[in-house]
């Protein structure tokens, strides 16, 4: 399919939107003059304190917290995410989603019965017995998607409301709501254009076939150096270059369905276990995790550089409009309110020092596809979780 025409319909937004996948030419996605360009030499590796401070500053502004409180929330969120994952695993089908309230610092776990609620409280989290379990929500999501048909932009389950959120173009909200009588489904509209953002430290620019993307993370495969990026960037087994020198060749890619890929890394390059922060330093990668809903995250990419937000939803399904009347669907994505634009595809997502995933797409507004905050609209971004990528290809994440 044409990278220029690949359109992504995605996003749970409060305003109406369409979504597009952007593997675009470099001239069309030049980095903003407000952001420094990609670094070409060695970077000072930041062990974490400055990134945690950036996340705290964002959280304080976003949630109306004091900076001291926001710092406490950031310091605690990794353990909270680990606790959330452990509870979901131990409770199995009795757990129906977790989320972190950054205002209070409380981890919430939805459960199906009182016994499960007792286990949650014993672990130090807040439990809520909800009406709909995982199977019921899955059935509602499937039925609502079928009723909405081609209008569907994205779907996911919101753990805060314990409802399915279905996003459609703004002008189709009323008609879609009329079709769906299920009280466990919320229909929202959006005006943004959501795209996969195609456009060696993580987050730096990579080039292929006249287009640009961003590198996600460096890794190894059976001891050999490789790097990870988005699947739609590698579609067709691309050979990647950087600064006119061959970077590597695609060894595996998956899109649609998933949106991930990995490439060899030639001996001309040394892959560093760190992510470019676009301020003259790099963020050390010490491992990977899956931050819970509500956790603060930051991303690195060649167009919008280093930006931060929070995890808003997991297991999001996004429909990509190919521009010819057909659609490509990607499932299992994580949604965030972080600024991303064309060229950021494949770029790195972190929570603290822990890798989270690589950029798949996001909402772009207006003819230039800018992120929401630039035009007074919501930011919407999607990333492919790192754990699935490492598992799919048997990769080992490179750490600093």
N, C-alpha and C positions, 0 to 999 in steps of 0.2 A: 504494500500500500504506500501511497505517497506520504512522506513525512510532512510535506508542506500542508497537506489537507487533512491529516489525522486530527479529528476533533473529539475532545473528551467531554462528555456530559457528566458532571460530578458536583458534589458538595452539598452539605447541609447548611444552608445560609438563611439569614433572615430577609435578605433582599433577593430578587429573582435572577437566575444565571444560567449560562451555557458554559460548557467546558471543552477546551481544546488541547490536543497533544502537540507539543511544539518541539520537534527536531528542526531547528531553523538555522539559516546561514549566519555566520559570525557577524556580518554587518548589521543584521536585523536584530541581534540580541547583544550588542556591545554592552559591557558592564557600565553601570551608572557612574556618571562623573563624581557622584557623591561617595562612591566606594572605591578603595584602592584596587588596582588591577591585580591579577594573580601573581604570586611571588614566583621568582625564577631561581632563587638561590636557597641556601640553607636557612631555615627559620629557627628562632629560639623556641624550644618546646616548653609550653606552659603546663605545669603539673596539675592545674585545676582551679587555683584560687581566683584568678581573674575571670574565668568563665562562670564560676559560681556567683561571683559578684555581679556580673552582667545579668545572669538569670534572676538574681534577687532584685536588682533594680527594675527589671521588666515586671516581675511579680508584684512588687510594691506598687507600681503605677497601675497595673492591670486590676488588682484586687483592692486597692485603697489601703494597703497595709503600711505600717512603719517599716523602714529599711531593716531594722533589727529583727522584727518578726519575720520578714520575708527571708532573711538569711537563715533563720532557724528552720523555716519550711523547706528551703532548698537543701539544707544539710540533712534533713530527715527523710526526704522523699525517696531515696534509693531503698532504704530499709522498709519503708512503707510499701513500695512496689514489690519487693521481695515477699513481704508478708501477704500481699494481695495474691500473688502467684501461688504461694504455698497453700493458702486457704482455698482457692479455686481448685487446685489439684486434689486436696484432701477431701473436699466436699463433693466433688464430681458434679453430677446433674443437679444437686441441691443448691449449688451456687449459681446465681443468675446475674453475674456482673459485679464489678468493683469500681469504685471511684474515690478519688482523693479530694477532699474539700480543703483547698489551700488557704481559705480564710480562717478556718478553725484548726487546720492541721489534722483533721479526723479522717481516718480511712473507713469508708462505708462498704458493706458487703450485702448484696441482695440474696436472700435465701428463700427456700420453699416451705420450711416448717420450723417449729419452735426448737427442735433438737439441734438443727443446724445453726440456728441463731445463738444458742448457748455456746456452741463451739467457737463461733466468731467472737463473742464477747469474752470468752476465756483467753482468746489470743490477743485481746486488747484493741479490737476494732468494734465499730458500731454495726449492728445487724438490723436489717429490715426484711420482714416477711412480706413478699410481694405476691400479687395475684397470678401473674403469668410466669410459667417456667420456660426453660430454654426451648423445649419442643413446641410449646404453644406460640412463642414469639417467632420461631422459625416458620411455623405454618402461616402465621399472620403476615410475615414478610413476603413469603412466596405468593400468597393469595393477593396481597396488595400490589405486588409487582406485576402480576398477571393482569389485574384489572386496570392498572395505569398504562400498561403497554409501552409504546414507544416514547411516551412522555417521561419515563423514569430517567432521572439523572443519576441518583445514587440512593442506596439504602444501607441502613445500619441499625443496630439496637442501641438505644441510649440507656446506660445503666442508671443515670440519675432519675429519669422518669419511668424506667422500666417499660418503655414503649418503642415500637418500631418507628424510625424517622425515615420518611420517603420524600425525596426532593425532586421537584419538577420545575420547568420554566414558570416564571411568575404568572404569566398570562394563562397558565393551565391549572393553577391551584384550585380555583373554585370548581372547575369541571372534574378534577381528580377527586376532590373531597366528596363530590356528589356520587361518585362511583363506589366509594369505600365507606361502609358503615361501621367498620370495626373500630371500637373505642381504643384499642391498643395500638392504633396506627396514627401518627401525626404527619400531616402533609405540609411541607414547607416549600417556598418558592425562592428562586434566585435569579439574578440578572447577570452574574459574572460569567465569563468564559473560562472554563476550567480546562487546563491542558497538561499533558505530559511535557516536561520542560527540558527538552533536549537542547540542547544548545551547543617526586610525585607523592604529594600529600593529598589526603582526602579533601574534596571540595574544589580542586583545581580543574581548570579547563582541559578537555580532551577534544580532539578533532577527528572527523571521519567523513569522507565523501562530500565535502563542502558544508558540513554541519558541525555543530558543537554541542557537547554535553558536559557534565562534571563527573569527576572520579569520586566514587563513594569511599571505599576503604581498601587498603592494601592487605593482602592475605598470602597464604601459601597453599599449594595443592601438591600433596606428596613431597613436600619440602621445596618445591619450585615456586618462585615468586609469581604472583598473579595480582590482579586488582578486580574490584567489584564495581558495577555500575548498573544503570537501568536496562531492562530487557529491550525496550523500544529503541534505545540507542544502538544496541548491538544487532538488531534485526537484520538478517541477511549475512551474518558472520562478518561483521565489519573489521577492518584493520584500523587501529587508532594511532594518531600521532599527537605530538605536543611540541610546540615551538619548531615545527618542521622536521622533527626526528621521530621515527617510528617508535611507538610506545609498546604496542603488542597487538595480538590478533585474537578475536573472539574464540573462546573454547567451549562456551555453552551459553545459551540464552533462552528465555521463556517469555513470550508475550504474544497474544493476550493470555488470560487465565491468571498468570503471574506477571510481574514486571521486574525481572532481575536477570543479570548476566555476569559472566566473569571472563577475563581476558588474560592471556600470557603477558608477562612484563619482560622486555628485552634486557640484555646485559648492559645497555646504555643507560639504564635507569636504576635507581635504588629506591624501592618502595619504603616509605617511612610510616611507622605506626603512629601517625598523628594527623590532625586535620587543620588545614589552613584557616586561621581566624581573620585573615585579610587586614591585619594590623601590624604585620611584621613578626608575628609569632604564630606558633601552631599549638593546638590542643592535643595533649598526649591521650592516646587511646589505651586503656588498661584492661578492657574486656568488653563484654556485651551484656545487655539485659533487655527487658521489655517493660518500660515505664508504664505505670497504670494511668488510667484516665484522670486528668487533673494535674499530672506531673509536668513540671517545666522542662522544655527541650529547646535545643538550638540547632540550626542547620547551617552548613557551609555550601556555597555554590558560586559558580563563576559570574553570575549576573547580579544577584542581590547580596553577595558576600555572606557575612555572618549575621543572621537574624534569629530571634527567639520567640517562643510562644509556649503553648501547653498542649498536651495530648487531649483531644476532645472526644474521640471515638475510636474503637478498634473493630476489626473485621468488617470494614466498609467495602461494599461492592460498588464499583464505578463503571458506568457504560461509556465507552469511547466511541464517538461518532466518527467513522472513517471518511466522511465527506462525500460518500457515494451512495448513501442510503443504507449502508450496512453498519453494524456495530461490533466492537471488540470489548469484551467484558473482563475486568480485572477484579479479583476478590481478595479478601484478606488484608486490605490496606489499613493503615492507621491515619486518622485525620487530625490536623492541627491548625491553629489559627496563626500560623507563621507566614511571613512574607516570602513568597517564591515567585519567580518569573521564568520566561523562556530562556533556556540555556542552563538552568539549575538542575535539570533532570540527571539522576544518577548521583547527585551530591549527598554529602554526609549528614546524618542526624545523630545527635548526642544528647544524653542526659548526664550531666557531669562529665566524667571521663569514659562513660560507657556507651558504646555504639548502639544505636537503635535501628537504623535502616538507611535506605537510599531513596531520594526523591523520585516519585513517580509522576506527579502532576499537581496542578493547583488552579485556583480561580484567577483569571485575568480579566481586567475591566477595560473597556474602550478599545479603540482600534490598535493600540500598542500593547494591550494585554498586561497592564501594570497590576501589581498586587493591590488588594483592597485598601490598605491604610493610606495609600497615596491619593485616593479619591473619596475618602470618607465612607468606605464600604468594608465589610468583613474580610479579613484574610482567610483563605482556605487553601490548605496544602495537604497532599497525601504522600505517605512514604511506605515503601515495601519493607516489612520488618526483617532485620538482619538474621535472626535465628533460622528462618526458613531458607535463606540463601546459603548460609554456611552448611546446613544439613543437606540441601538438595545436591550440592556439588562436592561435599566432603572437604570443605575449605577450613583452614585455621586462620583466624583473624590475627593480623600482625599488630603487636602492641609495642608501646614505647618502653 
